[in-house]
Amino acid sequence: MYTTRLRADKMAALKEKDTVKNKVITMLLSGLTYKHKELGRDCTEQECLDVIAKELKQQREALEMSKGREDKAAEILAEIAILESYLPKQMGAEEVAAAVAEIIAKAGLETTVKNKGMIMKTVMGELKGKADGKVIGAAVDALLS
C-alpha cells in the first residue's frame, strides 16, 4: 500500500530530478523495509504511518537544531512538507480540545491532575496519527488546569 505509492513517487522524483523528494522517499522506504524485517511480516497501514511520523518528528527536531543556518533550515522545511503529504490531515488545536473532552466524557474519567496518565493513555490511543502529541498534551493540560 504505502510502499507501492512510495516507489511510484520515487520513480517520478527521479524522472523530475527532484533530489530532495528522492532523498525523503528513499529514507521512508528504508524505514519501512527495516520495520518489515523487524516484524517479519508486511506492515499495517498504522505501522506505516508510525514510520512516517517518526521520520517527521526527527526532521522537526533537526529543524530546531539548525537555528542560524538558513540554508539547512530551508532544506529541512522542504523535507517536512514532503513527509506531511504522506500523513493524513492533522487535527487543529480546537478540534483536538473538543475530541479530548469528548473522549474523556465517553470513557468516564475524572479530570484531575492525578489521573493525567490514564487520560493521556486513553486519548493518545484514540487520536494517534490524527494529531501531534504535543498538541494533544497541551489540550489535556488545559482541560486539567
N, C-alpha and C positions, 0 to 999 in steps of 0.2 A: 504494500500500500504506500507507505511513505518512501520506501527505498526505490520503488519504481518511479515515483514522481521526482525524487531527488536525482536519479540517474538521467531522466529525461531533461531536467533542468540543467544538469551538469553538461550534457551534450550541447544544449542551447547556449550556455555560457561560453563553452569552448569555441563554438562557431562564431559567436559575437565578440570573442576575445575579451570577455569581461573577467579580468583576473580576480577581482575582489569576490564576485559571486562564485566563481570557480573554487576559490580558496575556502569560502564558508561552506559550500556544499560538500567539498572533499572532507572537511572537518566533521560535518554531520554524518556523512556516510561512514567515516572511520568510527565515530562514536556508536552508531547503530550496529556496525559489524562487531565491535567489541561487546556490546550488550547482547547481541545474538549468540556469540560464543560463550559468554558468561552464563546465559540462561540455558543454552543447549537446545533452544527452540526459537521459532520466529517470535519477534516482539509483537506485543499487542499494540493497539493504537495509543493507549495511555502510556505505555513504556516508551514508545517513540516520542511522544510529546514530552515526557520526562527528560529524555536525552537532549531534545532541542532546548527545553527550558534551562537545563544545566549549562549548556553552551552559552545561552543568552545571559545567564547570571554571571558567568566568567567574563564575558565581554563587558558587561556593565561595571564589574569590579576593575577591569583593565582600564576602562574609561576614567574612573575615579583616580586611578594611579597615574594617568597620563596628563594631569593638570600641568599647564605650562608648555605642553608640546602640541601645538595646534595641528601640525601635520599628522601626527599619530592619532589625535582625537578625531579628526575628520574621517580617517580610515576606519576607526573603530565604530563611529556612528553609522557609517555605511554598512558595516557588517551587522550591527544591531538591527538596522532596518530590514536587512535580508532575513535574519533569523526570525524577527517578529512576523514576517509574511508567512512563515510556515506554522505559526501558532494560531489557534482560534482567537477571535476578537476578545480582548481582555475587558473585564468589567471596570467601570469607573468607580470612584470613591463613594458616590452616593448610592450606586447600585449595590456595592459591597456592604455598606452600612445597613441598607434595607434587608439584604439577604442574610446578614449576620443576625439581625434582630428576629427575622422570621425563623431561622434555623434554631436559635436558642429557645424561642417560644414553642416551636414544634417538639423539640427534644425535652422541654420542661425543665431546663437547667436554671438554677438560681444564679442571678447576675451579681456575684460577689468576687472580689479580688482573689479570695481563697479558692474559688472554682475556676480560675483562669486557665489552668492546664487542661481541664476537661472540656471547657468551652472551645479552646483553640484546637484540640484534637477533633472535636465534632465538626467545627466549622471548616477546618482545613480538609477534612475528608470529603465534605460536600463541595467546596469551592476549588479544590486542587485543579490547576490548569486553567481555571476560568479567571483568576485574578492573581496579582502579585502577592506574595506572602507578607511583604512589608505593609501593603495597603490593608490586608486582612487584619494584621496585628494592630494597626492604628485604629481600625474600626472597632475591634474588640476592646482596646484600651479606652476609647472614647465612650463606649457603652458602659464600661465598668466604673468610670470615674464620675 
